Structure formats: structure tokens, C-alpha cells
Amino acid sequence: MTTNNTAAAAPAPLPRSGGAWARDLGDQYSKLARTSTDPQQAEANAAEARTYFDIADRMDRAISDTSQPGEEHKP
């Protein structure tokens, strides 16, 4: 039995390494903060953006620091 599906499902996104996923969320919150017309909501979104950018930076530093025990990169 053959079916023709004209609305093919989008492929699953590739896994993001390091803090890239957090940076993506930070970018989204940052955009919301810039476009918000409510000053309180803009500040709340800016705070969320800073939180996710901080997470991304910490994750990137932790991954690049191979001198720490448990941070070895095994093939």
C-alpha cells in the first residue's frame, strides 16, 4: 500500500552542542524584549535573555576546559 503525503514532516533538528541551545533561547527572549510595548514585560524578557546567555557562556567554558576532572572528551 502506498500513500502520498504531500505535507511531509519537517526533519528533526540536529542536536546542538555546548551552550548553543541556551544562546538560541537568549536570542529569542532578547528579540521579545526589544519588540515589547510593555516596559515591565520588556525588562522581564531581557532578564530571561541574560539568564540564558549566562548559561550558554558557562556551558561553553565548561566544555572547553578539558583540564577539569570528568571533562575529558572521549572519541
Backbone as JSON Lines, residues from 0, in Angstrom:
{"i":0,"aa":"M","n":[0.84,-1.16,0.0],"ca":[0.0,0.0,0.0],"c":[0.9,1.24,0.0]}
{"i":1,"aa":"T","n":[0.64,2.16,-0.88],"ca":[1.43,3.37,-1.0],"c":[0.55,4.58,-0.67]}
{"i":2,"aa":"T","n":[1.11,5.49,0.12],"ca":[0.38,6.72,0.43],"c":[1.19,7.9,-0.06]}
{"i":3,"aa":"N","n":[0.51,8.88,-0.57],"ca":[1.18,10.1,-0.99],"c":[0.93,11.17,0.07]}
{"i":4,"aa":"N","n":[1.98,11.53,0.75],"ca":[1.87,12.53,1.8],"c":[2.49,13.81,1.27]}
{"i":5,"aa":"T","n":[1.65,14.75,0.91],"ca":[2.18,15.99,0.35],"c":[2.68,16.94,1.43]}
{"i":6,"aa":"A","n":[2.26,16.75,2.64],"ca":[2.72,17.58,3.76],"c":[3.72,16.78,4.57]}
{"i":7,"aa":"A","n":[4.91,16.62,4.04],"ca":[5.94,15.83,4.72],"c":[6.35,16.52,6.02]}
{"i":8,"aa":"A","n":[6.61,15.71,7.0],"ca":[7.04,16.24,8.29],"c":[8.43,16.84,8.17]}
{"i":9,"aa":"A","n":[8.65,17.92,8.88],"ca":[9.97,18.55,8.87],"c":[10.96,17.64,9.58]}
{"i":10,"aa":"P","n":[12.19,17.61,9.11],"ca":[13.19,16.76,9.78],"c":[13.45,17.28,11.19]}
{"i":11,"aa":"A","n":[13.78,16.37,12.07],"ca":[14.08,16.75,13.45],"c":[15.36,17.59,13.46]}
{"i":12,"aa":"P","n":[15.41,18.61,14.31],"ca":[16.63,19.42,14.36],"c":[17.8,18.61,14.88]}
{"i":13,"aa":"L","n":[18.98,18.96,14.41],"ca":[20.18,18.28,14.87],"c":[20.47,18.72,16.3]}
{"i":14,"aa":"P","n":[21.04,17.84,17.11],"ca":[21.36,18.23,18.48],"c":[22.37,19.38,18.48]}
{"i":15,"aa":"R","n":[22.18,20.31,19.39],"ca":[23.1,21.45,19.5],"c":[24.13,21.13,20.56]}
{"i":16,"aa":"S","n":[25.37,21.45,20.29],"ca":[26.42,21.16,21.26],"c":[26.66,22.37,22.14]}
{"i":17,"aa":"G","n":[27.23,22.11,23.29],"ca":[27.59,23.19,24.19],"c":[26.38,24.01,24.61]}
{"i":18,"aa":"G","n":[26.58,25.3,24.67],"ca":[25.53,26.2,25.11],"c":[24.73,26.8,23.98]}
{"i":19,"aa":"A","n":[24.82,26.23,22.79],"ca":[24.12,26.81,21.63],"c":[22.61,26.86,21.83]}
{"i":20,"aa":"W","n":[22.04,25.85,22.46],"ca":[20.59,25.84,22.67],"c":[20.19,26.98,23.6]}
{"i":21,"aa":"A","n":[21.0,27.24,24.64],"ca":[20.7,28.32,25.57],"c":[20.88,29.67,24.9]}
{"i":22,"aa":"R","n":[21.89,29.78,24.03],"ca":[22.1,31.03,23.29],"c":[20.92,31.3,22.37]}
{"i":23,"aa":"D","n":[20.38,30.25,21.75],"ca":[19.2,30.41,20.89],"c":[18.01,30.95,21.69]}
{"i":24,"aa":"L","n":[17.79,30.39,22.88],"ca":[16.7,30.89,23.73],"c":[16.97,32.33,24.16]}
{"i":25,"aa":"G","n":[18.22,32.64,24.5],"ca":[18.57,34.01,24.86],"c":[18.27,34.98,23.73]}
{"i":26,"aa":"D","n":[18.58,34.56,22.5],"ca":[18.28,35.4,21.33],"c":[16.78,35.64,21.19]}
{"i":27,"aa":"Q","n":[15.99,34.6,21.43],"ca":[14.53,34.76,21.32],"c":[13.98,35.7,22.38]}
{"i":28,"aa":"Y","n":[14.45,35.55,23.62],"ca":[13.99,36.45,24.69],"c":[14.48,37.88,24.43]}
{"i":29,"aa":"S","n":[15.67,38.02,23.89],"ca":[16.19,39.34,23.58],"c":[15.33,40.04,22.53]}
{"i":30,"aa":"K","n":[14.93,39.28,21.52],"ca":[14.06,39.85,20.49],"c":[12.72,40.27,21.08]}
{"i":31,"aa":"L","n":[12.17,39.42,21.96],"ca":[10.91,39.78,22.62],"c":[11.07,41.05,23.45]}
{"i":32,"aa":"A","n":[12.2,41.2,24.12],"ca":[12.44,42.38,24.94],"c":[12.51,43.65,24.08]}
{"i":33,"aa":"R","n":[13.14,43.53,22.92],"ca":[13.27,44.71,22.03],"c":[11.95,45.1,21.4]}
{"i":34,"aa":"T","n":[11.06,44.16,21.18],"ca":[9.82,44.45,20.46],"c":[8.62,44.63,21.38]}
{"i":35,"aa":"S","n":[8.79,44.42,22.67],"ca":[7.67,44.54,23.6],"c":[7.27,46.0,23.8]}
{"i":36,"aa":"T","n":[5.96,46.25,23.86],"ca":[5.47,47.6,24.12],"c":[5.24,47.84,25.6]}
{"i":37,"aa":"D","n":[5.26,46.79,26.4],"ca":[5.08,46.89,27.84],"c":[6.46,46.91,28.51]}
{"i":38,"aa":"P","n":[6.82,48.02,29.17],"ca":[8.17,48.12,29.76],"c":[8.48,47.02,30.78]}
{"i":39,"aa":"Q","n":[7.49,46.62,31.58],"ca":[7.73,45.56,32.55],"c":[7.99,44.22,31.86]}
{"i":40,"aa":"Q","n":[7.23,43.95,30.82],"ca":[7.43,42.7,30.08],"c":[8.77,42.73,29.34]}
{"i":41,"aa":"A","n":[9.14,43.89,28.83],"ca":[10.43,44.01,28.15],"c":[11.57,43.72,29.12]}
{"i":42,"aa":"E","n":[11.5,44.26,30.33],"ca":[12.55,44.01,31.32],"c":[12.57,42.55,31.74]}
{"i":43,"aa":"A","n":[11.4,41.94,31.9],"ca":[11.35,40.52,32.27],"c":[11.98,39.66,31.17]}
{"i":44,"aa":"N","n":[11.69,39.97,29.91],"ca":[12.27,39.21,28.81],"c":[13.78,39.46,28.71]}
{"i":45,"aa":"A","n":[14.22,40.68,28.98],"ca":[15.66,40.97,28.96],"c":[16.38,40.2,30.06]}
{"i":46,"aa":"A","n":[15.74,40.09,31.23],"ca":[16.33,39.31,32.32],"c":[16.44,37.84,31.94]}
{"i":47,"aa":"E","n":[15.41,37.3,31.3],"ca":[15.46,35.9,30.84],"c":[16.57,35.73,29.81]}
{"i":48,"aa":"A","n":[16.72,36.69,28.91],"ca":[17.77,36.62,27.9],"c":[19.14,36.56,28.57]}
{"i":49,"aa":"R","n":[19.37,37.43,29.56],"ca":[20.65,37.43,30.27],"c":[20.9,36.09,30.96]}
{"i":50,"aa":"T","n":[19.85,35.51,31.53],"ca":[19.99,34.21,32.19],"c":[20.45,33.14,31.2]}
{"i":51,"aa":"Y","n":[19.81,33.09,30.05],"ca":[20.18,32.06,29.07],"c":[21.55,32.32,28.45]}
{"i":52,"aa":"F","n":[21.92,33.59,28.24],"ca":[23.26,33.89,27.73],"c":[24.32,33.48,28.76]}
{"i":53,"aa":"D","n":[24.03,33.68,30.05],"ca":[24.94,33.26,31.1],"c":[25.09,31.74,31.11]}
{"i":54,"aa":"I","n":[23.99,31.02,30.98],"ca":[24.04,29.55,30.93],"c":[24.89,29.09,29.75]}
{"i":55,"aa":"A","n":[24.68,29.72,28.6],"ca":[25.44,29.34,27.4],"c":[26.93,29.57,27.61]}
{"i":56,"aa":"D","n":[27.28,30.72,28.17],"ca":[28.7,31.01,28.41],"c":[29.32,30.02,29.37]}
{"i":57,"aa":"R","n":[28.6,29.69,30.46],"ca":[29.14,28.73,31.43],"c":[29.29,27.35,30.8]}
{"i":58,"aa":"M","n":[28.34,26.94,29.99],"ca":[28.43,25.62,29.35],"c":[29.59,25.58,28.36]}
{"i":59,"aa":"D","n":[29.76,26.64,27.58],"ca":[30.85,26.68,26.61],"c":[32.21,26.65,27.32]}
{"i":60,"aa":"R","n":[32.32,27.38,28.43],"ca":[33.58,27.37,29.19],"c":[33.84,25.99,29.79]}
{"i":61,"aa":"A","n":[32.81,25.35,30.32],"ca":[32.98,24.03,30.94],"c":[33.4,22.99,29.91]}
{"i":62,"aa":"I","n":[32.84,23.07,28.73],"ca":[33.18,22.09,27.7],"c":[34.59,22.31,27.18]}
{"i":63,"aa":"S","n":[35.01,23.57,27.07],"ca":[36.34,23.84,26.52],"c":[37.44,23.62,27.55]}
{"i":64,"aa":"D","n":[37.1,23.53,28.83],"ca":[38.1,23.34,29.88],"c":[38.3,21.85,30.12]}
{"i":65,"aa":"T","n":[39.21,21.25,29.36],"ca":[39.43,19.8,29.47],"c":[40.37,19.45,30.61]}
{"i":66,"aa":"S","n":[40.89,20.46,31.33],"ca":[41.79,20.16,32.44],"c":[41.02,19.74,33.68]}
{"i":67,"aa":"Q","n":[39.73,19.98,33.72],"ca":[38.92,19.62,34.87],"c":[38.61,18.12,34.85]}
{"i":68,"aa":"P","n":[38.66,17.46,35.99],"ca":[38.31,16.04,36.03],"c":[36.88,15.83,35.56]}
{"i":69,"aa":"G","n":[36.7,14.81,34.77],"ca":[35.36,14.49,34.25],"c":[35.01,15.25,32.99]}
{"i":70,"aa":"E","n":[35.89,16.13,32.54],"ca":[35.61,16.91,31.34],"c":[36.4,16.38,30.13]}
{"i":71,"aa":"E","n":[36.95,15.18,30.25],"ca":[37.7,14.62,29.13],"c":[36.77,14.4,27.96]}
{"i":72,"aa":"H","n":[37.28,14.64,26.8],"ca":[36.49,14.4,25.59],"c":[36.96,13.08,24.99]}
{"i":73,"aa":"K","n":[36.13,12.09,25.11],"ca":[36.48,10.77,24.61],"c":[35.88,10.59,23.22]}
{"i":74,"aa":"P","n":[36.67,9.97,22.33],"ca":[36.13,9.77,20.96],"c":[34.96,8.84,20.91]}
